[in-house]
């Protein structure tokens, strides 16, 4: 069986649901197409979560996975996630078999997210998103 992007997305959502249960939250999926994939009831607060499967490799850096956040509509307009659409981003990174939970301050209005899964060779730390800081 070929693993399609749809199957990868469903796998990521299933892993996020399981992790939410493990943390004592109540996960739910929307019935219709929305900008988010999952609702998490956390202490009676509903969090809209977009879930991504991150196996995209950066072309100019090793130890980094890339998550595409933009989408293009039928008029070829590029859109990114906005404040009123989602509250959090959960990314499944199969390379390390971990989930990362990102608050909206990390990803809103961005076209992609470069997540470092291994230390950089030049020890760069400024403006770097380390997966280990966001493990969920």
C-alpha positions in Angstrom: 0.0 0.0 0.0 1.3 3.5 -0.9 1.2 5.9 1.9 -0.5 9.1 0.6 -0.4 12.6 2.1 -4.0 12.0 3.2 -3.0 8.8 5.1 -0.1 10.7 6.7 -2.5 13.5 7.7 -4.9 11.0 9.3 -2.0 9.3 11.1 -0.9 12.7 12.5 -4.4 13.5 13.7 -4.8 10.1 15.3 -1.5 10.5 17.2 -2.6 14.0 18.4 -5.9 12.6 19.6 -4.2 9.8 21.5 -1.7 12.3 23.1 -4.6 14.6 24.1 -6.3 11.6 25.8 -3.0 10.8 27.6 -2.8 14.4 28.9 -6.4 14.2 30.2 -8.0 16.4 27.5 -11.0 15.6 25.4 -10.3 15.6 21.6 -13.0 16.0 19.0 -13.0 16.2 15.2 -15.1 18.7 13.3 -17.9 17.3 11.1 -17.2 19.7 8.2 -14.2 21.2 6.5 -12.6 23.8 8.7 -9.2 25.5 9.0 -8.5 23.2 12.0 -8.3 19.4 12.3 -9.0 18.9 15.9 -10.8 20.5 18.9 -9.3 19.9 22.3 -11.3 20.5 25.4 -8.8 21.6 28.0 -10.2 22.6 31.4 -13.5 23.6 29.7 -11.6 25.8 27.1 -11.9 24.7 23.5 -8.6 24.9 21.5 -8.7 24.8 17.7 -5.7 22.7 16.5 -4.3 22.4 13.1 -2.3 19.1 12.8 0.6 18.5 10.3 2.7 15.5 9.4 6.3 16.8 8.9 8.5 14.7 6.7 9.6 17.6 4.5 13.3 17.9 4.4 15.0 21.3 4.1 17.1 21.7 1.0 19.8 23.8 2.6 20.1 22.3 6.1 20.5 18.9 7.7 18.7 18.1 10.9 15.6 20.2 9.9 12.1 19.3 8.8 9.9 21.8 7.0 6.2 22.2 7.6 4.3 23.9 4.9 1.7 26.3 6.4 0.5 28.1 3.3 -2.3 27.1 1.0 -3.2 28.4 -2.4 -6.8 28.9 -3.4 -8.3 28.4 -6.9 -7.4 32.0 -7.8 -3.7 31.3 -7.0 -3.8 33.5 -4.0 -1.5 32.5 -1.1 -3.0 32.2 2.4 -1.5 31.6 5.8 -3.1 30.8 9.1 -4.7 33.8 10.8 -5.5 34.6 14.4 -9.2 33.9 14.1 -8.8 30.5 12.4 -6.6 28.3 14.8 -5.3 28.4 18.3 -2.4 25.9 18.1 -0.4 23.8 15.7 0.5 20.2 16.5 3.2 18.6 14.3 4.0 14.9 14.1 7.6 14.4 13.1 8.1 10.7 12.1 11.9 11.1 11.9 11.9 11.3 15.7 8.4 9.8 16.4 7.4 12.8 18.4 4.6 15.4 18.5 5.3 19.1 19.0 2.8 21.6 20.2 3.2 25.2 18.9 1.3 28.2 20.2 0.0 30.6 17.5 2.7 33.1 18.2 5.2 30.7 16.5 3.3 30.1 13.2 0.7 32.7 12.4 1.1 34.5 9.1 4.1 32.2 8.2 4.3 30.3 4.9 6.5 27.5 6.4 8.0 26.4 9.7 11.6 25.0 9.8 11.8 22.8 12.9 15.3 21.7 14.0 15.4 18.1 15.1 19.2 17.9 15.6 21.7 20.5 16.7 23.1 22.7 14.0 26.7 22.2 13.0 27.5 25.9 13.6 25.7 25.9 17.0 23.3 28.5 15.9 20.6 29.1 18.5 19.1 32.5 17.7 15.7 32.4 15.9 15.9 28.6 15.7 12.8 26.5 16.5 14.1 23.4 18.3 11.6 20.5 18.3 12.8 19.5 21.8 11.5 22.8 23.2 7.9 22.0 22.0 7.5 18.3 22.7 4.0 17.5 23.6 
